[in-house]
Amino acid sequence: MKSEVGPFKMIDSILNGNIDYSKYYLNTNFVPANNANFTNASAGQKPLTSKQKGIILASSAAGMVPVLATLAKMKGFSLNPVKILKTPIKDWALFKFAPKDKIVKYEGPQIIATAVGSVAGGYVGGTIVDPENTKSKKREVLNQILGNVLVPVGCVWAGAEVFAKYAQKLEKMMPTVKESVKGSKIINTISKKLPQVGFTLGFLTLGIYLGNKVSNYINDHLYHKKVDRGIKATDFAPHVDDICMATSMMDSSSFGDALGRVIPLALLVPGYQTGIAREK
């Protein structure tokens, strides 16, 4: 059988944690565990091919299209294909990040709606190319929406709202160096951003922890499967959207809005994960 190479192998390795992380941590007890219940490497089954994964990824993107189109329309963007093609790519709704009042802003509700579209699309694509594992994918829908989307997004969103109330006070409390010191501008800028970084990482970690607990509870009480979906290093990868959302909400500069353009791409992950879910 021809070995599988290319971007989908890389994506699958990153998303499913098929990497030996132990050498990167001093605490060797922290070893990222693969999803014990829903995985692409299922016993007695052939691995999904690049074509199957491509269909799942494409269907995840397709599931997001109606949501993204609705958000764009609400901001006054034309959905006419002819007008879109005549518009510079940088001014498309998906990429435009200025001026602030004329861009699609990705906050909690927008992220949740887009993620649900991704999961729905990934589920449909997964059941088409891998119908024998439909039950696994149904279970993963709930795990992804609750454990990987609603809970983490809710935590980060709440963190961003709390930070907004105390941002100025926190920034003033941070130490600074005299302007006469070489590189003082960069040092002081970094220093003032530390509270924002702390809030983002703190609430994101809390969200991932609580999301993991929710997933374990669902498996144990709803599906009656005792599964310990332990937190792993790759759990942070699907939450690029949360980091971007927090940054765009906490950072009033154009950088925050520009970073928010990454969110739709990051939201392909829950849909893809749903589509490749299989019984081990």
Phi and psi in degrees as a GROMACS rama.xvg file:
@    title "Ramachandran Plot"
@    xaxis  label "Phi"
@    yaxis  label "Psi"
@TYPE xy
-69.0315  130.682  LYS-2
-67.062  146.922  SER-3
-89.5725  123.825  GLU-4
-130.264  171.068  VAL-5
109.734  -173.239  GLY-6
-64.0266  -30.7579  PRO-7
-72.1636  -30.4872  PHE-8
-65.6809  -41.2998  LYS-9
-65.5881  -45.2795  MET-10
-58.8815  -45.479  ILE-11
-63.3998  -39.3343  ASP-12
-63.9973  -42.1985  SER-13
-69.0321  -47.5776  ILE-14
-70.7063  -34.6225  LEU-15
-97.2415  -0.789635  ASN-16
71.7932  32.0164  GLY-17
-82.6424  51.127  ASN-18
-135.864  142.956  ILE-19
-83.3078  101.554  ASP-20
-90.2013  -10.904  TYR-21
-56.612  -33.3314  SER-22
-71.3134  -13.0877  LYS-23
-92.9616  -3.59422  TYR-24
-123.171  139.453  TYR-25
-69.2135  -36.7671  LEU-26
-84.2625  100.02  ASN-27
-74.1079  -6.54442  THR-28
-74.4953  -17.1884  ASN-29
-89.8012  94.4276  PHE-30
-122.57  112.619  VAL-31
-54.4262  126.209  PRO-32
-102.012  141.151  ALA-33
-68.6573  154.195  ASN-34
-55.2182  117.681  ASN-35
-73.1111  -16.7791  ALA-36
-113.699  -36.8674  ASN-37
-122.29  107.568  PHE-38
-147.526  160.63  THR-39
-82.9065  -25.512  ASN-40
-91.4251  75.9084  ALA-41
-94.0084  137.38  SER-42
-64.2527  135.492  ALA-43
78.7846  4.68937  GLY-44
-124.706  147.051  GLN-45
-72.9347  141.29  LYS-46
-60.0981  151.77  PRO-47
-63.381  141.176  LEU-48
-82.4818  168.446  THR-49
-60.2385  -37.2725  SER-50
-64.9883  -44.0881  LYS-51
-63.2733  -43.318  GLN-52
-65.3067  -36.3691  LYS-53
-63.4597  -39.941  GLY-54
-65.4487  -41.5331  ILE-55
-63.6959  -43.3327  ILE-56
-64.2436  -42.2103  LEU-57
-66.3321  -39.2198  ALA-58
-69.8002  -31.5712  SER-59
-63.8929  -43.5672  SER-60
-64.2466  -41.3433  ALA-61
-63.1617  -35.6027  ALA-62
-66.2093  -25.8354  GLY-63
-82.052  -22.619  MET-64
-55.7713  -49.5743  VAL-65
-59.1292  -38.3613  PRO-66
-67.5357  -48.3129  VAL-67
-62.7991  -37.6659  LEU-68
-64.988  -41.1333  ALA-69
-64.2896  -43.8953  THR-70
-62.4579  -40.1591  LEU-71
-65.3729  -43.451  ALA-72
-62.8073  -38.7549  LYS-73
-64.8708  -22.5549  MET-74
-97.6023  7.66961  LYS-75
89.8566  9.31773  GLY-76
-78.5861  143.291  PHE-77
-78.3541  141.493  SER-78
-103.206  6.36455  LEU-79
-70.8403  117.915  ASN-80
-54.955  -37.4266  PRO-81
-64.5616  -46.0532  VAL-82
-65.0446  -37.359  LYS-83
-63.4491  -44.5  ILE-84
-66.311  -27.0198  LEU-85
-84.0149  -11.6387  LYS-86
-89.4515  136.527  THR-87
-55.3714  140.082  PRO-88
-54.5775  -37.8525  ILE-89
-64.2074  -17.3896  LYS-90
-102.008  6.50466  ASP-91
-68.8486  152.713  TRP-92
-56.6487  -33.4226  ALA-93
-69.6467  -27.6967  LEU-94
-114.843  -19.2356  PHE-95
-68.6601  130.394  LYS-96
-127.597  10.6034  PHE-97
-157.27  148.755  ALA-98
-72.7552  161.765  PRO-99
-58.4168  -35.2259  LYS-100
-81.0306  -1.16966  ASP-101
-125.866  27.4731  LYS-102
-123.165  160.132  ILE-103
-80.2961  117.261  VAL-104
-95.4735  125.925  LYS-105
-99.5963  98.2145  TYR-106
-115.874  -166.461  GLU-107
-47.698  -59.6856  GLY-108
-60.3789  -41.0594  PRO-109
-65.8181  -40.8881  GLN-110
-66.533  -43.635  ILE-111
-62.612  -45.4874  ILE-112
-62.4774  -42.4547  ALA-113
-66.9309  -39.8071  THR-114
-65.3099  -39.7114  ALA-115
-61.9706  -40.5542  VAL-116
-62.5382  -40.8687  GLY-117
-62.9767  -45.9584  SER-118
-63.8383  -42.4955  VAL-119
-62.2075  -43.9153  ALA-120
-65.2983  -42.4417  GLY-121
-63.1245  -37.7328  GLY-122
-64.5467  -46.8343  TYR-123
-61.2527  -47.6597  VAL-124
-62.291  -40.1134  GLY-125
-64.84  -40.2845  GLY-126
-71.3519  -24.8324  THR-127
-73.0146  -45.6829  ILE-128
-91.6724  -15.0645  VAL-129
-142.035  59.2837  ASP-130
-63.9567  -24.9634  PRO-131
-70.1248  -11.9462  GLU-132
-113.694  28.8473  ASN-133
-59.8728  -40.3334  THR-134
-61.5827  -40.5209  LYS-135
-62.0498  -39.9731  SER-136
-70.4531  -34.2844  LYS-137
-62.8092  -42.7726  LYS-138
-65.6357  -38.8802  ARG-139
-68.613  -26.8508  GLU-140
-55.7768  -49.4243  VAL-141
-68.1247  -40.6746  LEU-142
-62.029  -41.981  ASN-143
-69.053  -47.9068  GLN-144
-65.8183  -44.989  ILE-145
-81.436  -54.1003  LEU-146
-75.281  -35.5314  GLY-147
-106.407  -7.44229  ASN-148
-122.869  -69.0212  VAL-149
-57.5589  -50.7387  LEU-150
-67.3534  -52.5829  VAL-151
-61.4858  -43.5101  PRO-152
-62.7734  -41.8945  VAL-153
-59.8738  -43.0351  GLY-154
-65.5261  -46.7048  CYS-155
-67.4619  -39.005  VAL-156
-61.8549  -44.5534  TRP-157
-63.0305  -41.4554  ALA-158
-61.1811  -40.4218  GLY-159
-65.7475  -38.5604  ALA-160
-66.9946  -41.3136  GLU-161
-65.188  -44.4634  VAL-162
-60.7845  -39.3206  PHE-163
-58.8259  -32.4149  ALA-164
-73.2203  -29.7451  LYS-165
-117.834  10.6529  TYR-166
-55.1629  -50.8567  ALA-167
-63.9749  -42.093  GLN-168
-63.5571  -42.818  LYS-169
-66.3789  -41.2059  LEU-170
-64.6487  -36.3698  GLU-171
-69.3697  -25.5107  LYS-172
-78.0775  -16.9673  MET-173
-74.9138  140.024  MET-174
-68.1945  147.205  PRO-175
-132.115  163.934  THR-176
-111.079  159.567  VAL-177
-64.6543  148.725  LYS-178
-64.7993  -20.9841  GLU-179
-72.2968  -17.402  SER-180
-76.2554  134.979  VAL-181
-61.8641  130.2  LYS-182
78.5855  14.179  GLY-183
-61.5666  -36.5485  SER-184
-61.8718  -44.7674  LYS-185
-67.3564  -43.9128  ILE-186
-61.6366  -45.1184  ILE-187
-68.1924  -35.0993  ASN-188
-64.7451  -45.0157  THR-189
-62.026  -43.2056  ILE-190
-59.8256  -42.9988  SER-191
-69.2627  -23.1442  LYS-192
-87.3724  -10.5878  LYS-193
-59.5567  -41.3817  LEU-194
-59.5973  -39.0919  PRO-195
-63.0055  -43.8139  GLN-196
-62.8695  -43.1678  VAL-197
-62.6146  -44.7311  GLY-198
-62.6747  -44.7467  PHE-199
-60.9933  -52.6978  THR-200
-66.6313  -38.0056  LEU-201
-63.7717  -50.1125  GLY-202
-72.6009  -29.8021  PHE-203
-67.1181  -44.9273  LEU-204
-60.7173  -42.5724  THR-205
-61.1943  -42.9928  LEU-206
-63.625  -41.7758  GLY-207
-67.2507  -39.7458  ILE-208
-62.6564  -49.7882  TYR-209
-66.3919  -38.4842  LEU-210
-61.2923  -38.4922  GLY-211
-64.4964  -40.5836  ASN-212
-64.4969  -40.4497  LYS-213
-62.86  -43.6387  VAL-214
-62.4123  -42.9078  SER-215
-63.7259  -39.0068  ASN-216
-65.0502  -43.2875  TYR-217
-59.813  -47.0844  ILE-218
-62.2691  -40.6739  ASN-219
-75.1455  -46.3945  ASP-220
-96.4338  -31.456  HIS-221
-92.0377  -44.1773  LEU-222
-99.4421  -4.87269  TYR-223
54.6564  42.749  HIS-224
-124.05  118.486  LYS-225
-79.0242  96.9119  LYS-226
-127.708  128.768  VAL-227
-100.433  95.3306  ASP-228
-81.084  75.6816  ARG-229
-61.5079  148.826  GLY-230
-68.1855  132.385  ILE-231
-128.577  166.143  LYS-232
-57.5083  -38.2168  ALA-233
-73.0478  -9.2085  THR-234
-63.6455  -23.052  ASP-235
-80.0264  -21.9315  PHE-236
-62.3401  -45.8624  ALA-237
-67.3703  -9.27333  PRO-238
-100.544  24.722  HIS-239
-59.2318  -35.0579  VAL-240
-61.6198  -38.5725  ASP-241
-66.9221  -42.0771  ASP-242
-62.3839  -44.3199  ILE-243
-65.5407  -39.6811  CYS-244
-63.3041  -46.9955  MET-245
-61.8884  -42.5047  ALA-246
-64.2907  -43.4835  THR-247
-67.2089  -30.6409  SER-248
-80.4142  -34.0124  MET-249
-87.7274  -27.231  MET-250
-102.054  113.258  ASP-251
-79.9708  -5.46579  SER-252
-79.1456  171.082  SER-253
-66.7596  -19.5943  SER-254
-61.0709  -42.9944  PHE-255
-61.4295  -41.9303  GLY-256
-69.0327  -37.1719  ASP-257
-65.0521  -40.2981  ALA-258
-64.9766  -30.1988  LEU-259
-63.7963  -18.1261  GLY-260
-68.2901  -14.7686  ARG-261
-79.7576  -20.3006  VAL-262
-55.4686  -48.8162  ILE-263
-57.8437  -36.7925  PRO-264
-65.904  -42.476  LEU-265
-64.1059  -31.0258  ALA-266
-77.057  0.616957  LEU-267
-70.2687  -24.5099  LEU-268
-60.928  -52.7336  VAL-269
-60.354  -34.8582  PRO-270
-67.4278  -43.8189  GLY-271
-62.8692  -43.4354  TYR-272
-62.1766  -38.3584  GLN-273
-64.7445  -44.0982  THR-274
-66.3638  -31.2608  GLY-275
-93.2239  -1.30687  ILE-276
-60.6606  133.315  ALA-277
-144.686  155.762  ARG-278
-71.841  135.48  GLU-279
